[in-house]
Each structure stands twice: as structure tokens, then as C-alpha cells.
Amino acid sequence: MPRHLIAHLLLFLMASIICQSAFAETRYISDRLMVPLRSGPTTGHRIVHQGIPAGTRLEILERDSASSFVHVRTAGGTQGWLLDQYLVSEPIARDQLAAALRQATQASAQSAELRARLDVLASDKGSALADSTTLQAQIVELQTELTQIRLISANAVETDATNKRLSALNTRLRNELDVMIEQRAQLKQDQEQRWMLIGAGLLFAGLLIGVVIKARPLRSAWS
């Protein structure tokens, strides 16, 4: 096939699609019970569907202004022609009422759900406030314990330093006491030795006096 024919065919298909899109309106069957769907835009054309129920949603494909017929397509894909007088732009009152009832039911359900969520949120808020109060009390208690631990730690460090100083002082005093005891023992020993020497000297002096007295000649009392 020549390229120019292919290009013309594509242009024709695109134009057909654009035209169909331009006429793709939405209409609804009016409150009549059943509307026949025909194969062409006259009452003499063959009926392709015995009757479209009231409230059926239809897509308008094209219009024939001369005959007041409209080419439509159902949601199931069935196409045909029917008079424009049977179509309305809004759903019929029965369907509108049903839709309104459905919306009201959905709104009521959503309202109940929202109310339940609000109750849950209020309960959660109360629990959160209670938990927050408990946590704050625990934080204050922990801070108090931490302060006490710091004081105890500081006192423990100071006590340890004091104990070390006292231990060193005790060791020094013990050493000095041992020296004093040793010196006292030495002094006692020296004093005992002096007394022994003094005693020995007195004894020696007594013996010497005795010897001198004995060696001296006795004189007569008459001489």
C-alpha cells in the first residue's frame, strides 16, 4: 500500500476518534419503564434491544438532529439508536434518592467511625497525660537519687582520703611509740646498771673501810 494512502487512513482514523470523543457525553434513561434500542435513527429500523430500563447510564456517541435520534452505547457495550426525548442529563429521582440514601448511610458510618476515633484519641490522651505525669515523677525521683549518689560519692572520696591520712598518722605514731619503748627500755637498763655499779661501789667501800679498821693497831684504854 502506498505511503500516502496509509497516511490518509491514519488521519481518517484519528479524525473519527476525535469526533467520537467529542460526542462521548453521558445521559440516563428517563423515568419511563423501558425504551427500545434500534439499529438506526428511525422508528423503522430493527430493534437491537427490547428495552433499556429506566435509570440506565448511556454514553452518547453521535446525534442525528434531523430525526432527533441519538446513537448511544451501554456499559455492556451494546450500541443503538433511541429518541433524545427519553434521555435526561441527571440520574432519575429513584436513583438519586438511592444514591442520597447510600451517601447518608456512608456519612453516618463515617460519623460513627470518627466519633469512635475521637473517643479512642480522648482515651489515649488521658492515658498519655497519666503516663506523662508518672514519667515526670520518675524523672524527679531519679534526679533526687542521682544527687544523693553524687553526695555519697563525694563523701566516699573524702572519707577515703581521710582514712589514708589517718592510716599514715597511725603508722607514724606506732613507729614513734616503738622508738620510745625501745628508748625507755634502754634507759631502764642503763639505770639498773648504774644502781648495780653504785651498790658494788658501796660494797667495795664498806669492805675497804673494814680492812682499814682491822689493819689499824688497837690502843690501850689506859695509854
Contacts in CASP RR format, 6 or more apart in sequence:
PFRMAT RR
TARGET T0000
AUTHOR 0000-0000-0000
METHOD contacts of the structure
MODEL  1
MPRHLIAHLLLFLMASIICQSAFAETRYISDRLMVPLRSGPTTGHRIVHQ
GIPAGTRLEILERDSASSFVHVRTAGGTQGWLLDQYLVSEPIARDQLAAA
LRQATQASAQSAELRARLDVLASDKGSALADSTTLQAQIVELQTELTQIR
LISANAVETDATNKRLSALNTRLRNELDVMIEQRAQLKQDQEQRWMLIGA
GLLFAGLLIGVVIKARPLRSAWS
19 62 0 8 1.000
20 61 0 8 1.000
20 62 0 8 1.000
23 60 0 8 1.000
23 61 0 8 1.000
23 62 0 8 1.000
23 63 0 8 1.000
24 59 0 8 1.000
24 60 0 8 1.000
24 61 0 8 1.000
25 59 0 8 1.000
25 60 0 8 1.000
26 57 0 8 1.000
26 58 0 8 1.000
26 59 0 8 1.000
26 60 0 8 1.000
27 57 0 8 1.000
27 58 0 8 1.000
27 60 0 8 1.000
27 70 0 8 1.000
27 72 0 8 1.000
27 87 0 8 1.000
27 88 0 8 1.000
27 89 0 8 1.000
28 55 0 8 1.000
28 56 0 8 1.000
28 57 0 8 1.000
28 58 0 8 1.000
28 87 0 8 1.000
28 88 0 8 1.000
28 89 0 8 1.000
28 90 0 8 1.000
28 91 0 8 1.000
28 92 0 8 1.000
28 95 0 8 1.000
29 35 0 8 1.000
29 52 0 8 1.000
29 53 0 8 1.000
29 54 0 8 1.000
29 55 0 8 1.000
29 56 0 8 1.000
29 58 0 8 1.000
29 86 0 8 1.000
29 87 0 8 1.000
29 88 0 8 1.000
29 92 0 8 1.000
30 54 0 8 1.000
30 55 0 8 1.000
30 86 0 8 1.000
30 87 0 8 1.000
30 88 0 8 1.000
30 92 0 8 1.000
31 54 0 8 1.000
31 55 0 8 1.000
31 92 0 8 1.000
31 93 0 8 1.000
31 94 0 8 1.000
32 54 0 8 1.000
32 86 0 8 1.000
33 53 0 8 1.000
33 54 0 8 1.000
34 50 0 8 1.000
34 51 0 8 1.000
34 52 0 8 1.000
34 53 0 8 1.000
34 54 0 8 1.000
35 51 0 8 1.000
35 52 0 8 1.000
35 54 0 8 1.000
35 82 0 8 1.000
35 83 0 8 1.000
35 86 0 8 1.000
36 47 0 8 1.000
36 49 0 8 1.000
36 50 0 8 1.000
36 51 0 8 1.000
36 52 0 8 1.000
36 82 0 8 1.000
37 47 0 8 1.000
37 48 0 8 1.000
37 49 0 8 1.000
37 51 0 8 1.000
37 52 0 8 1.000
37 72 0 8 1.000
37 78 0 8 1.000
37 80 0 8 1.000
37 81 0 8 1.000
37 82 0 8 1.000
38 44 0 8 1.000
38 45 0 8 1.000
38 46 0 8 1.000
38 47 0 8 1.000
38 48 0 8 1.000
38 69 0 8 1.000
38 80 0 8 1.000
38 81 0 8 1.000
38 82 0 8 1.000
39 45 0 8 1.000
39 46 0 8 1.000
39 47 0 8 1.000
39 48 0 8 1.000
39 80 0 8 1.000
39 81 0 8 1.000
40 46 0 8 1.000
40 69 0 8 1.000
40 71 0 8 1.000
40 80 0 8 1.000
40 81 0 8 1.000
41 64 0 8 1.000
41 67 0 8 1.000
41 69 0 8 1.000
41 71 0 8 1.000
41 81 0 8 1.000
42 67 0 8 1.000
42 69 0 8 1.000
42 81 0 8 1.000
45 81 0 8 1.000
48 78 0 8 1.000
48 79 0 8 1.000
48 80 0 8 1.000
49 74 0 8 1.000
49 78 0 8 1.000
49 80 0 8 1.000
52 58 0 8 1.000
52 74 0 8 1.000
52 82 0 8 1.000
54 92 0 8 1.000
54 94 0 8 1.000
55 91 0 8 1.000
55 92 0 8 1.000
55 94 0 8 1.000
55 95 0 8 1.000
56 74 0 8 1.000
57 75 0 8 1.000
57 91 0 8 1.000
58 72 0 8 1.000
58 73 0 8 1.000
58 74 0 8 1.000
58 87 0 8 1.000
59 72 0 8 1.000
59 73 0 8 1.000
59 74 0 8 1.000
60 70 0 8 1.000
60 71 0 8 1.000
60 72 0 8 1.000
60 87 0 8 1.000
61 71 0 8 1.000
61 72 0 8 1.000
61 73 0 8 1.000
61 79 0 8 1.000
62 70 0 8 1.000
62 71 0 8 1.000
63 69 0 8 1.000
63 70 0 8 1.000
63 71 0 8 1.000
63 84 0 8 1.000
64 70 0 8 1.000
64 71 0 8 1.000
64 81 0 8 1.000
68 83 0 8 1.000
68 84 0 8 1.000
68 85 0 8 1.000
69 81 0 8 1.000
69 82 0 8 1.000
69 83 0 8 1.000
69 84 0 8 1.000
70 81 0 8 1.000
70 82 0 8 1.000
70 83 0 8 1.000
70 84 0 8 1.000
70 87 0 8 1.000
71 79 0 8 1.000
71 80 0 8 1.000
71 81 0 8 1.000
72 79 0 8 1.000
72 80 0 8 1.000
72 81 0 8 1.000
72 82 0 8 1.000
72 87 0 8 1.000
73 79 0 8 1.000
73 80 0 8 1.000
90 96 0 8 1.000
91 99 0 8 1.000
END
